[in-house]
Amino acid sequence: MADNLSSDVIIVGGGVVGSAVAYFLAADPAGPDSITVIERDPTYETASTPRSAGGIRQQFSNPENIEIGLFGHHFVSHVAEYLSVDGDCPDLGFREGGYLFLAGPDGLDILRQNHVEQMKLGCDIALLDLVALEKQFPWLNCDGIAGAAFGRSGEGWIDPNTLMQAFKRKARSLGVVYIAGEVSALEHDRNRVSAVMLADGRRYAAGMVVNAAGANAGKIAALAGVSLPVVPRKRNVFVFDCRVPLEPAVPLLIDPTGVYVRPESGGFICGVSPPADQDPDGDTSDLEVEYHWFEEVVWPALAHRVPAFEAIKLSGAWAGYYDYNTVDQNGIVGAHPELGNLYFANGFSGHGLQQAPAVGRAIAELLVSGGFRTIDLSRFGFARFASGALVLERNIV
Ligand SMILES: Cc1cc2nc3c(=O)[nH]c(=O)nc-3n(C[C@H](O)[C@H](O)[C@H](O)COP(=O)(O)OP(=O)(O)OC[C@H]3O[C@@H](n4cnc5c(N)ncnc54)[C@H](O)[C@@H]3O)c2cc1C
């Protein structure tokens, strides 16, 4: 096998995050000469991105996540300016339907505190009391609800696969090379990663390495002797039809139980994250749907919250994996403190699709100019696990 392959930057994983990093690096006139993305499965069969629910929002508790969400919306709304190739603009299918977070009496204070942060940063989120909520969404059963927050603009959902493919296509048009291969070893000493080894024996000498391996990021980090708290956690998405027309349209609704639902292609998709004690680490090759979550948790909660959902027909389902950060459920963005040329773009725990534009831009800023230039993501660095300065996010769905 050839042993003289090399690249200024090697990105491990060509999902939405890896491809966003590749795009922003390639689009920067001061960017590196050679950028290589190594992707083990160009069909993306088990990757998280095409299995995502596609939601984009600003309703987070951390200022960084709110700002990331604002840029995500800007990017999606201006995608033609960023990702058109030869005048061909990707259609992300953006539906600006809003997120509707419902809060019970226990959650109302947190909802209000989050809202203060969101308004400070310029989001268009309305706090609704019960009267306003019932008036605006008459199909809702407000039993047990004390208030809600609704994204009037800037929030909704997109087609995840289209965004990923658009990043990839644009990155390639700017000279990024995509290689099909599985990274199986990282050649390193205590200070840097010098080469990326593939399972078929190919060796790529690397100037800088970006871990964008999604739910398998922990395994990639381990190849360099780094313990990264990112594991695959299975999430099931259920598809159903409802004969009763609901007006006005259902937004992306988050029940206080954690169950979510949103419209999709004339029907709906829905799901829930299991409680921590029933949420084992998984293996991304296991894509079997766990229907008991629908029967025991999701459907009862939906039927209670939206009486029209008492009579629905399950028409499909799929499973995928969160790139789950077991410590604080937030992105890990930046270089390793000792292996200074190993960068992380990992651990997004269910919000990596919408964060890909801002994270791709942030990693490009770090690699090209050595610091964050737009949103300061210093708090999201790997060093927080040693210092204990965690970034807890209250609004994880
Ligand atoms: C059911 C579900 C619903 C979700 N809903 C939302 C949502 O509404 N909004 C939102 O923002 N996010 C959502 N997410 C999360 C989002 O999908 C992920 O955070 C995001 O897709 C992560 O992107 P990624 O590029 O890091 O990972 P991936 O898309 O998984 O890409 C990583 C790539 O790395 C490759 N790879 C792994 N190991 C190796 C190796 N050794 N060598 C080479 N390549 C390798 C994989 O093949 C894969 O293609 C959801 C996720 C799931 C599962």
Ligand as a Chemical Component Dictionary entry (heavy atoms), coordinates in Angstrom:
data_LIG
# 
_chem_comp.id                   LIG 
_chem_comp.type                 NON-POLYMER 
_chem_comp.pdbx_formal_charge   0 
_chem_comp.three_letter_code    LIG 
# 
loop_
_chem_comp_atom.comp_id 
_chem_comp_atom.atom_id 
_chem_comp_atom.alt_atom_id 
_chem_comp_atom.type_symbol 
_chem_comp_atom.charge 
_chem_comp_atom.model_Cartn_x 
_chem_comp_atom.model_Cartn_y 
_chem_comp_atom.model_Cartn_z 
_chem_comp_atom.pdbx_ordinal 
LIG C1  C1  C 0 -33.560 10.056 16.029 1  
LIG C2  C2  C 0 -32.698 11.274 16.023 2  
LIG C3  C3  C 0 -33.291 12.527 16.008 3  
LIG C4  C4  C 0 -32.501 13.667 15.989 4  
LIG N1  N1  N 0 -33.118 14.876 15.905 5  
LIG C5  C5  C 0 -32.360 16.001 15.808 6  
LIG C6  C6  C 0 -32.982 17.251 15.614 7  
LIG O1  O1  O 0 -34.202 17.364 15.556 8  
LIG N2  N2  N 0 -32.183 18.337 15.494 9  
LIG C7  C7  C 0 -30.818 18.259 15.565 10 
LIG O2  O2  O 0 -30.151 19.287 15.486 11 
LIG N3  N3  N 0 -30.206 17.073 15.740 12 
LIG C8  C8  C 0 -30.945 15.939 15.857 13 
LIG N4  N4  N 0 -30.349 14.735 16.032 14 
LIG C9  C9  C 0 -28.892 14.687 16.248 15 
LIG C10 C10 C 0 -28.139 14.807 14.957 16 
LIG O3  O3  O 0 -28.667 13.918 14.007 17 
LIG C11 C11 C 0 -26.672 14.504 15.216 18 
LIG O4  O4  O 0 -26.197 15.248 16.324 19 
LIG C12 C12 C 0 -25.840 14.887 13.996 20 
LIG O5  O5  O 0 -26.382 14.264 12.849 21 
LIG C13 C13 C 0 -24.404 14.448 14.191 22 
LIG O6  O6  O 0 -23.726 14.640 12.972 23 
LIG P1  P1  P 0 -22.304 13.987 12.756 24 
LIG O7  O7  O 0 -21.839 14.387 11.426 25 
LIG O8  O8  O 0 -21.461 14.300 13.941 26 
LIG O9  O9  O 0 -22.569 12.423 12.863 27 
LIG P2  P2  P 0 -22.955 11.385 11.711 28 
LIG O10 O10 O 0 -23.996 11.886 10.827 29 
LIG O11 O11 O 0 -23.195 10.080 12.410 30 
LIG O12 O12 O 0 -21.619 11.299 10.873 31 
LIG C14 C14 C 0 -20.460 10.699 11.430 32 
LIG C15 C15 C 0 -19.817 9.897  10.339 33 
LIG O13 O13 O 0 -18.594 9.346  10.838 34 
LIG C16 C16 C 0 -18.382 8.130  10.176 35 
LIG N5  N5  N 0 -17.433 7.329  10.943 36 
LIG C17 C17 C 0 -17.584 6.814  12.180 37 
LIG N6  N6  N 0 -16.513 6.101  12.537 38 
LIG C18 C18 C 0 -15.644 6.179  11.490 39 
LIG C19 C19 C 0 -14.357 5.624  11.243 40 
LIG N7  N7  N 0 -13.735 4.840  12.140 41 
LIG N8  N8  N 0 -13.750 5.908  10.060 42 
LIG C20 C20 C 0 -14.360 6.698  9.140  43 
LIG N9  N9  N 0 -15.586 7.212  9.306  44 
LIG C21 C21 C 0 -16.225 6.961  10.481 45 
LIG C22 C22 C 0 -19.772 7.508  10.151 46 
LIG O14 O14 O 0 -19.877 6.526  9.118  47 
LIG C23 C23 C 0 -20.663 8.711  9.900  48 
LIG O15 O15 O 0 -21.022 8.859  8.537  49 
LIG C24 C24 C 0 -31.096 13.566 16.032 50 
LIG C25 C25 C 0 -30.501 12.310 16.045 51 
LIG C26 C26 C 0 -31.290 11.174 16.033 52 
LIG C27 C27 C 0 -30.631 9.833  16.036 53 
# 
loop_
_chem_comp_bond.comp_id 
_chem_comp_bond.atom_id_1 
_chem_comp_bond.atom_id_2 
_chem_comp_bond.value_order 
_chem_comp_bond.pdbx_ordinal 
LIG C1  C2  SING 1  
LIG C2  C3  SING 2  
LIG C2  C26 DOUB 3  
LIG C3  C4  DOUB 4  
LIG C4  N1  SING 5  
LIG C4  C24 SING 6  
LIG N1  C5  DOUB 7  
LIG C5  C6  SING 8  
LIG C5  C8  SING 9  
LIG C6  O1  DOUB 10 
LIG C6  N2  SING 11 
LIG N2  C7  SING 12 
LIG C7  O2  DOUB 13 
LIG C7  N3  SING 14 
LIG N3  C8  DOUB 15 
LIG C8  N4  SING 16 
LIG N4  C9  SING 17 
LIG N4  C24 SING 18 
LIG C9  C10 SING 19 
LIG C10 O3  SING 20 
LIG C10 C11 SING 21 
LIG C11 O4  SING 22 
LIG C11 C12 SING 23 
LIG C12 O5  SING 24 
LIG C12 C13 SING 25 
LIG C13 O6  SING 26 
LIG O6  P1  SING 27 
LIG P1  O7  DOUB 28 
LIG P1  O8  SING 29 
LIG P1  O9  SING 30 
LIG O9  P2  SING 31 
LIG P2  O10 DOUB 32 
LIG P2  O11 SING 33 
LIG P2  O12 SING 34 
LIG O12 C14 SING 35 
LIG C14 C15 SING 36 
LIG C15 O13 SING 37 
LIG C15 C23 SING 38 
LIG O13 C16 SING 39 
LIG C16 N5  SING 40 
LIG C16 C22 SING 41 
LIG N5  C17 SING 42 
LIG N5  C21 SING 43 
LIG C17 N6  DOUB 44 
LIG N6  C18 SING 45 
LIG C18 C19 SING 46 
LIG C18 C21 DOUB 47 
LIG C19 N7  SING 48 
LIG C19 N8  DOUB 49 
LIG N8  C20 SING 50 
LIG C20 N9  DOUB 51 
LIG N9  C21 SING 52 
LIG C22 O14 SING 53 
LIG C22 C23 SING 54 
LIG C23 O15 SING 55 
LIG C24 C25 DOUB 56 
LIG C25 C26 SING 57 
LIG C26 C27 SING 58 
# 
